[in-house]
Structures are given as C-alpha cells and as structure tokens.
Amino acid sequence: MSTPIIAFIGCDGSGKSTLSAEITAFLNTKRKTSLVYLGLGSGDLGRRIQKWPVIGKTLERILSRKAKKIRTPGERVPGFFTALVVFMFSYKRFCAFQKVLKARSKNIQVVTDRYPQVELAGCCDGPGLSVAATNNPLIKWLAHIEQHLYKKMVSVHPTVIFFLDVDLQTAISRKSDHNPDLLAEKIEKTRSLSFDGARIEKIDARKDYAIVKDNIIKAIEKYIT
C-alpha cells in the first residue's frame, strides 16, 4: 500500500485550513505526517491589498476585474503580464506539490489543504489560463505549460479526498469579508468535481466543529490502517 495522501477540499468557510492542520497534528501522534498547502493564496493577497492606505481599494478592484476576465469563458486574457502572474501562481502550486511527492518518497504521510484538478479551469484549484481566449502566442505557450503541470499533479490520486460541504449561509457566516457571489459559485462548482475518480468522502461541514472533526477521524481509519 502506498504512503497515504489525505486531501481536504471545500468552499472558503468550510474549515479546510483548520481541519487539515488539526488532523495533521492528530496523525502525527501515530505516524510522521506532513501538511502541505496547495492553494494559491491569491484571494488572501487581494484582501490584504484592499487594506492598503489610499490606493488599496482601487488597486484591488482593478486586479479583481482582470481576475474575473481570466475566469470567464470567452473573455480574453488581459495582457501578457497578467497571464504571467497567473502562470507564476500555478507554478507556485506545482512547486508545493513537489513537497507532497518528496514526503511520500520518504514514507511520510501527507495531508493537503486543497488539491488541484483539471475539470474546471479558472476556479476551484484548476488551471488559471485555460479558460480565457487569446491570440497571443506567448500566452498560449504559458497556458500549454500550465496544462502540462496540472496534468502531472492530478495524475497522482490522493488516498482519499475529504469534501467539506457547506451551504452559502454557513460560508458567509464564517467568511463575512468574502464576496457572496464567488462563494456561491465555488460551492456549486466544487460539488460537481470528481477528481478523476479519486475516492471522495463527503462531510457535512455545517455541523459543530467537534462533530465534523470526529467524523473525519473515524473515516480516516478506513484508509490508513
């Protein structure tokens, strides 16, 4: 049996970061376990920029408009520089994924906060450049490389993916600083993902945190014993 990789996915507000950290700590008491963050961090970066004095809100609006164009099918990528930034975020994720492979090669159990997929571009930890249109050969080249990187990542199936499912009301109550429309979109699209047939355990993350954590610990035992 290969060294376990346990992934946590879900909308913002589902508890991914907290649960992945605490489950890692719990598993570490039984076997050496490493936690790897596979998100981009772009959303948190935008919210930090928004808090900058004077120019923060204006700059964040400009960046959000460009990001929306990248996520929208049929829209054109707004320039090579924007495409390069998106590509660098994807490359950052690919580098983080190498930590997963390195840990597994050393027989270290891995827990991941998020997991890449290629079913949906422009959202839910999918490729960033593949959804928008472009005639720029350099952007097409970046998109081609990005697709290759994502295909390499998703070819590695986690032992189990815990899908922390929440409704919009719960997500908003936990992430009041997030855009409700984006939260609703993430919830709907995350529910449609199959991760190339990987094992998915759906967890009702609307429940009290202690109950959710206990349910996950019980479910994990099926995959790591």
C-alpha positions as CSV (number, residue, x, y, z in Angstrom):
1,M,0.0,0.0,0.0
2,S,1.4,3.4,-1.0
3,T,2.0,6.1,1.6
4,P,-1.3,7.9,2.3
5,I,-2.2,11.3,0.9
6,I,-5.2,12.8,2.6
7,A,-6.7,15.9,0.9
8,F,-9.2,18.4,2.1
9,I,-11.3,20.4,-0.3
10,G,-14.3,22.7,0.0
11,C,-15.5,26.3,-0.3
12,D,-14.0,29.1,1.8
13,G,-15.5,28.8,5.2
14,S,-15.8,25.0,5.2
15,G,-12.9,24.7,7.6
16,K,-10.2,23.3,5.3
17,S,-7.3,25.1,6.8
18,T,-8.2,24.5,10.5
19,L,-9.2,20.8,10.0
20,S,-6.2,19.9,7.8
21,A,-3.8,21.4,10.5
22,E,-5.5,19.6,13.4
23,I,-5.9,16.3,11.5
24,T,-2.2,16.5,10.7
25,A,-1.4,17.0,14.4
26,F,-3.6,14.1,15.3
27,L,-2.0,11.8,12.7
28,N,1.5,12.8,13.8
29,T,0.9,11.1,17.1
30,K,0.7,7.8,15.3
31,R,2.9,8.3,12.2
32,K,5.1,11.1,10.8
33,T,2.7,13.3,8.8
34,S,3.4,16.4,6.8
35,L,0.9,19.2,6.0
36,V,1.2,20.8,2.5
37,Y,-0.9,23.9,1.4
38,L,-1.8,23.6,-2.2
39,G,-3.8,26.8,-2.6
40,L,-2.6,29.9,-4.4
41,G,-3.2,32.4,-1.7
42,S,-4.4,34.9,-4.3
43,G,-7.7,35.6,-2.5
44,D,-6.0,36.5,0.7
45,L,-3.5,38.6,-1.2
46,G,-6.3,40.6,-2.7
47,R,-7.9,41.2,0.6
48,R,-4.6,42.4,2.1
49,I,-4.1,44.8,-0.8
50,Q,-7.6,46.2,-0.2
51,K,-6.5,47.3,3.2
52,W,-3.6,49.3,1.9
53,P,-4.0,53.1,2.6
54,V,-5.1,55.4,-0.3
55,I,-4.6,53.1,-3.3
56,G,-5.6,49.7,-1.8
57,K,-9.3,49.6,-2.7
58,T,-8.8,50.9,-6.2
59,L,-5.9,48.6,-7.0
60,E,-7.9,45.6,-5.6
61,R,-10.8,46.5,-7.9
62,I,-8.5,46.6,-10.9
63,L,-6.9,43.3,-10.1
64,S,-10.4,41.7,-9.4
65,R,-11.6,42.8,-12.9
66,K,-8.6,41.2,-14.5
67,A,-9.0,38.1,-12.5
68,K,-12.7,37.9,-13.4
69,K,-11.8,38.1,-17.1
70,I,-9.4,35.2,-16.7
71,R,-12.1,33.1,-15.0
72,T,-14.8,33.8,-17.7
73,P,-15.0,31.6,-20.7
74,G,-14.8,33.6,-24.0
75,E,-13.2,36.6,-22.3
76,R,-9.7,37.5,-23.5
77,V,-6.7,37.3,-21.2
78,P,-5.9,41.0,-20.4
79,G,-2.3,41.1,-21.5
80,F,0.9,39.1,-21.2
81,F,1.8,40.5,-17.7
82,T,-1.5,39.3,-16.2
83,A,-1.0,35.9,-17.8
84,L,2.5,35.7,-16.4
85,V,1.3,36.5,-12.9
86,V,-1.4,33.8,-13.2
87,F,1.1,31.3,-14.5
88,M,3.5,32.1,-11.6
89,F,0.7,31.3,-9.1
90,S,0.2,28.0,-10.9
91,Y,3.9,27.3,-10.8
92,K,4.0,28.1,-7.1
93,R,1.3,25.4,-6.7
94,F,3.3,22.9,-8.7
95,C,6.4,23.6,-6.5
96,A,4.3,23.0,-3.4
97,F,3.1,19.7,-4.9
98,Q,6.7,18.5,-5.2
99,K,6.7,18.7,-1.4
100,V,3.9,16.1,-1.4
101,L,5.9,13.8,-3.7
102,K,9.1,14.3,-1.7
103,A,7.4,13.4,1.6
104,R,5.7,10.4,0.1
105,S,9.1,9.2,-1.3
106,K,10.4,9.3,2.3
107,N,7.3,7.3,3.5
108,I,5.9,10.4,5.3
109,Q,2.1,10.6,5.3
110,V,0.8,13.8,3.8
111,V,-2.3,15.9,4.5
112,T,-3.1,18.6,1.9
113,D,-5.1,21.8,2.2
114,R,-6.8,21.8,-1.2
115,Y,-6.0,19.6,-4.2
116,P,-5.5,20.5,-7.9
117,Q,-8.0,19.4,-10.6
118,V,-8.3,19.9,-14.4
119,E,-12.1,19.5,-14.8
120,L,-12.8,23.2,-14.2
121,A,-10.5,26.0,-15.3
122,G,-10.3,29.3,-13.6
123,C,-11.7,28.2,-10.3
124,C,-11.7,25.5,-7.6
125,D,-7.9,25.0,-7.8
126,G,-7.9,24.4,-11.5
127,P,-5.7,25.8,-14.2
128,G,-5.8,29.6,-14.4
129,L,-5.1,30.3,-18.1
130,S,-7.0,27.6,-19.9
131,V,-10.5,29.2,-19.7
132,A,-9.9,32.6,-21.3
133,A,-9.3,33.2,-25.0
134,T,-6.1,34.6,-26.5
135,N,-4.3,35.1,-29.9
136,N,-1.0,35.9,-28.2
137,P,1.5,33.1,-28.9
138,L,3.4,33.7,-25.7
139,I,0.2,33.4,-23.6
140,K,-0.8,30.2,-25.5
141,W,2.7,28.9,-24.6
142,L,2.2,29.7,-20.9
143,A,-1.2,28.0,-21.0
144,H,0.2,24.9,-22.6
145,I,2.9,24.6,-20.0
146,E,0.4,25.2,-17.2
147,Q,-1.9,22.4,-18.5
148,H,1.1,20.1,-18.5
149,L,1.9,21.0,-14.9
150,Y,-1.7,20.4,-13.8
151,K,-1.9,17.0,-15.6
152,K,1.2,15.9,-13.8
153,M,-0.3,16.8,-10.5
154,V,-3.7,15.3,-11.0
155,S,-2.1,12.0,-12.2
156,V,-1.3,11.5,-8.6
157,H,-4.5,10.3,-6.9
158,P,-4.9,11.0,-3.2
159,T,-5.7,8.1,-1.0
160,V,-8.9,10.0,0.0
161,I,-10.3,13.4,-0.6
162,F,-12.5,14.9,2.2
163,F,-15.0,17.2,0.7
164,L,-16.2,19.6,3.4
165,D,-19.6,20.6,2.1
166,V,-21.3,23.8,3.4
167,D,-24.3,25.9,2.2
168,L,-23.9,29.6,1.3
169,Q,-25.4,30.8,4.5
170,T,-22.8,28.9,6.6
171,A,-20.0,30.1,4.3
172,I,-21.0,33.7,4.6
173,S,-21.4,33.5,8.4
174,R,-17.8,32.2,8.6
175,K,-16.3,34.4,5.9
176,S,-18.2,37.7,6.0
177,D,-15.3,39.5,4.2
178,H,-15.7,37.3,1.1
179,N,-17.8,38.0,-2.0
180,P,-21.1,36.1,-1.6
181,D,-21.4,35.6,-5.4
182,L,-18.0,34.0,-5.6
183,L,-18.7,31.8,-2.5
184,A,-22.0,30.6,-4.2
185,E,-20.1,29.8,-7.4
186,K,-17.4,27.9,-5.5
187,I,-19.9,25.8,-3.6
188,E,-21.8,24.9,-6.8
189,K,-18.7,24.0,-8.8
190,T,-16.9,22.2,-6.1
191,R,-19.9,19.8,-5.7
192,S,-19.5,18.9,-9.4
193,L,-15.9,17.8,-9.2
194,S,-14.9,14.1,-9.5
195,F,-11.1,14.4,-9.3
196,D,-10.7,11.8,-12.0
197,G,-12.4,9.1,-10.0
198,A,-10.5,9.5,-6.8
199,R,-12.1,8.4,-3.5
200,I,-14.2,11.3,-2.1
201,E,-15.7,11.3,1.4
202,K,-18.4,14.0,1.6
203,I,-18.5,15.5,5.1
204,D,-21.4,17.8,6.3
205,A,-19.2,20.7,7.5
206,R,-22.2,22.8,8.6
207,K,-22.2,20.8,11.9
208,D,-20.3,21.8,15.0
209,Y,-16.6,21.7,14.5
210,A,-16.0,18.9,17.1
211,I,-18.6,16.7,15.4
212,V,-17.0,17.4,11.9
213,K,-13.5,16.6,13.2
214,D,-14.7,13.4,14.9
215,N,-16.4,12.2,11.7
216,I,-13.3,12.8,9.7
217,I,-11.1,10.9,12.2
218,K,-13.4,7.9,12.1
219,A,-13.5,8.0,8.3
220,I,-9.7,8.2,8.0
221,E,-9.2,5.0,9.9
222,K,-10.6,3.1,6.8
223,Y,-7.8,4.4,4.6
224,I,-4.6,4.5,6.8
225,T,-4.8,1.3,8.8
